[in-house]
Every structure is written in C-alpha cells, then in structure tokens.
Amino acid sequence: MRPEDAEAVERLTALAYDTDRSDDWRRRWCDRVRHLLTTDPGGCWVADDAGYGPTGEAGPVIGVAISLRRDLLWILSAYAVHPRHQGQGIGTALLDAAVGYGAGCLRGMLTARPDPQALRRYRRAGFTLYPTMRLTGVVDRSALPAVDSVRAGTTADADLVDSVDRRVRGATHRPDQAFVQEHSTLLVCDLLTGSGYAYVADWGVTQLAATNRAVAQRLLWEALARTAPGSPTDVRNLTSDQEWAVDVGLAAGLRVEQDAYLALRHMRPPAPYVPSTAFG
C-alpha cells in the first residue's frame, strides 16, 4: 500500500462493509490508514486490477488488508475485497501477506464482521472466534451515578496506559496513543487497588482497559456520562467475559444486541477490556 491509496481504500471498505460514512468519518479513516502506513508499512497491502487500462497500468484498488504489530501481538485493522471480485483468491492472498507480517508474534487479535468467507479464512489461520455483543441506545442521564477518581488523561499518562495494556492484553498501544488522543478523549483512573483508562468519542466508547472490574466500571460510567446527551451511544466488541460492561450498559438504559466476533489466536479474551476495532 502507498499513501495515495488511502482514499481508494476508504471507498472500498465503505462499499464492502455497506457503511455510509460522513465526510468527517471518511477523513479520520484515511488519517488512520496513513498513520498505520507510517508505523507498519510492511503490514499494509492492497490488490489492484492490474490489467485495467489500455497500457496495463495498475487499476482501481479491489482488496485491502491492514495489519500492525504491537510488541508480540499482531492485529488486523481492516480487511475487505470488492464484492465483484470475491471468490477469486484475492482475499486469501491479502490475508496471507498480512499474517506474514506478524511472523514471530506470539498472539493475534482482530474484530470480525459476520462475513462467512472472512470467518472461514480466520479460522483456517488459527483464530478462535468469540461472538460479541454491542451496547447501544441513548444513555439515561438520570441513571448516571457520581463517579470519583476518574479524570481526563494527558500525554503524561502514557506510561500508565502502557502498564495497563501490558497487564491486560500483553502489549501496548504506544505508537497509536497520540493518534487516538487526537480523535477522542482519554480518561484515566489510578487507585491503590487498581488502574485503567478509556477512550471516549461523542458516539461512544472506543477502547477501555483496567486491572479490575471495579475500576473498569468507574471508567465506563464516566465515559457514558461524557457522550453527547440525547445522541445514540455504542460500546462494541464485548465478549461474554465483559459482563461488568453489560451490567453498566443495562443500568444506563442501553440495549444489548448481537454484534460480530472477536477473533483471537493463542490468547483468551482480555478482561476487563473493550477492544478497539482499529487497534485491537
């Protein structure tokens, strides 16, 4: 993949995922692609229609696989093939290239849409598929409790976030922290009994990790309180191990719905943990 492929990759994934992205969302998506091209160029691959055009120049992007390595954890950030080109081996070749970038990694993680062909490939690659739930709806502001010991985070909290990540999922997000903080608010909780962090955007919680459930629930309550009042809120990628989050969501008036899958290799679902779709 090259930086100039970012817009084409965004359009392809929107088509393949049947997603209508806003202009702001499209810009952020392209920014994320360029960020990962900077941190993990060897994990970013595209397939194009090489026979397209009268002189045989590379044609439009018809497939993509974007992956990253964080310590000894390999993560698949995006994966799609144009609907008209599926079933031709393109997806297998792209996934093989992305998985190859993770050679030497002890563990693997990805969030997966309920696409039968993709799920088959993940399973063949050695991933265990864990069904996930989604908390969605409008937060009942009257149900929000007073939460103490949770504050807005800064770049000075990078070591705290790293420490929690290593303990909960065995790898940090250090190369991605600055990028994520540009697009969401960091919350941190640091007590004698445990610590944790969460990233929250207007539409919901994008990521959360803590060393125990009590701290995780504090963070989730505060994150829900900081979402836009009256607007739909989402907390996604929750496996059955995250009952602490389901309990908070139900108490806050959100619905529980079936979501997709968390696919893991050589690891159990981290907990307490809400994985990032983009960064694991």
N, C-alpha and C positions, 0 to 999 in steps of 0.2 A: 504494500500500500504506500501511496505517496500523499503528501499534504493536500495536493489538488484533488484527490479522490474524496475528500470529506463530504462535500455536498452530494455527490452521487451516492455515496454510502448511506447518507441520511435518507435520501429519497427511496433507495432500495429497501431499507429496513422499515420505513413507514408503510410501503406497499406490502411487504412480506408479512408484517405484523398487523396489517389492516388498522393502522393508527393514524388519526388525524391530529397532527401536531400543530400547535400555534407557532407564530413566527419566532417568539422568544424561545420556545422549546426547541425549535429547529436550530437556532443559533447556539444554544447551550449544548445540544447534541453534537454539532460539528466541533465546538470547542473541546468537548471531551475526546473526540476522535483525535484531534491534533495533539492534545495533551498526552494520550497514550502512544501516539507516534513518536513523541519526544522521549518518553520513559521506556517504552518497549517496542521499538521499531521491528524487532525480529518476531514479535507475536502478532503483527497486523498484516493480514493477507486479503487480497481481492482476486476475483476471477472476472475477466472481461471477455467479451465476444470478439476474440482476436481476428476472426475472419470478416468482421464488419467493415464496410467501406471499400471503395474501388481500388485502393492501393494496399489493402490488407493491414491498415493501421489498427491499433487497439480500439475496440469498440466500447460500448457502454458497460459499466460495471453490472454484472449479473449475479455476483455472490460475494460474501464477505465473512471473515472470521477474525475477531479481535480478541487477543488474549494478553495477559500480563502475569508477571512473576513477582511475588512479594515474599522475600525470604525463601522458604522452601514450600510455598503454597502457589499453585498455578490456578489461574482464574480465567474463565471465558466470559468476556464482557458483552460481546454481540456476535450473532451468527445468523445468517439468512441467505437464501437463494431465491432469485426471482421466480415467481410461480410458473412461468412458462418454461423454465429451464430445470425444473426439479425432476428427479428420477434419471439423471444423466451422469451421475457420479461426481458432480461438481461439489456438492455438499460434503461428500466423503473426503475428497482431496483437500478441501479447505480445512476441515476439522483435523485431518492428519497433520497438516502443516502447523496448525495452531497447537495441537497437542505436542508435536515435536519440539516446539519452543519451550515446553515445560520439562524437557528431559532433565532428570536429576532431582526434580521436585518430589517431595515425599507425599504430598497431599494435593487434591484438586477440588475445586468448587465452581458451581455455576447455577444460575437461576434459569429455569427452562419453561418455555411456553408449552401448552399441551398439544404439541405437534407430533403426530405419530412417527414420522420419518426421523425427525431430530432425536426424539426419545430413544428410538431404536439404535441410532448411532452412539448416543451417550452410553447406553447400556453395554454395547459392544466394546466401548472404550474403557469399560471397567467401573463406571459410575453407578452408585446406588441411588435410586430415585425416591425421594421423600415428598409425598403430597404436601402442599402448603395451603394455608388459609389467608384470608385478607379481612382486615377490619376496615369498614367503610361506612360513610354516612356523615351526618352533621353532628358535631360534638354538642352534647347537652351542657351548656355553660354552667347551669345551676348545680350540676353534679361534680364540678371540679373542686377538689379539696385544696386547702392551703398547703403548699409544699415548701419545706425549708431545705437548706443545704444544697440547693441546685442553683448554679449561676451561669451566666454567659461565659463561654470559653474564649481564649485568645491563642495566638501563636505560642505563647509561653507555656501552654498546656500540652504541647506536642509530646513531651516525654510521658505524661500521664496517659494520653491516648495510646501511645506505643505500648506501655506497660500492660494496660487492659487488653489490648489486641493480642499481645503475645500469650497472655494467660488464657484468654477465651478461645481464640482461633489459631494460635500458634504462629502468627505472622502479623506484621504491622501494615498500616496504610501510609507510612511516612511519605512516599513520593507523591501521594494523592491528597494529602491533608490541605495544602494551600489551595489547590483547585476546588476541592469540595467546599471549603470555607468561603470561596468567592460566590457560591450559589446557594448557600444555606447557612443557618445559624448553629454554632456549636454550643452545646450545653454540657457542663461537667458537674460531677458530684464526687467529692473526695472526703470520705469519713474514716474514722479509725476502724470501722467494721467492714469497709469495702469502698470501691470506687467504680466509676463508669463515665460514659459520655454518650451523647446522642447528637445527631444532625437532624435539624427540622427545617422544612421549607413551608411555604404558605399552604401547600396542598397536603402535607402530612410528614410523617417521619421517614427519612431516607436511610437511616442506619442507627443502630444502638448496640452497645456492648457494656456489660457490667460484670463485676466479680461475684455478685449475688443477686437474688431475685428482688430483695427489698430495695436495693439501690436502683435496679432496672425499673421497678415500678415507679419510684420517685421521678426518674428521668422521663418515663413515658407520660406520666400525668402532666409534668411541666411542659413537655413537648406538645401535647394536645392543647394545653392552655395557650400556647403561642401560635397555633394555626389560625388562619383567618376566620373570624366569627361568622357563622351563617353559611360558610362555604364547605363543600364536600371535603372530607379528610380520608386519607388512606394510610394504612400500615400493612405492608405486604410481606410476602415470603416467610410466613410464620409456620414452622413445623409444629407437630404435636408436643414437642419439648418446650414450647413457648406458652404454656398455659398462663403464666404470670401476665403476659401481654393480653391474652384473650380476656382474662378477668378484668383488667383495667378497661379494655375497649368496651366490653358489655356494660360495665358500670358507667361509662361515659356516654352511653346511648348509641354506640356504633353497632352495626350488624356484622355477623360473621358469615363470610362467603367462601366457597371453594375458590382457590386461586390457580396455582400451577404446580411446579415442582422445584425443589432444591436438590440438585444432583451433587453427590459427594463421592470422592474416591479416597480410600484409606483414612477416613475420619468419620466421626459421628457428628450429628448436628451440633454446632456450638451453642451453648446456652449459659446465661441468658444472652440472646443475640438476635438482632434483626438485621439480616444481611442486606448490603447494597446490591441492587440489580447490576450496576455497572462495575463495582469494585469488589464484590464479594463480601 
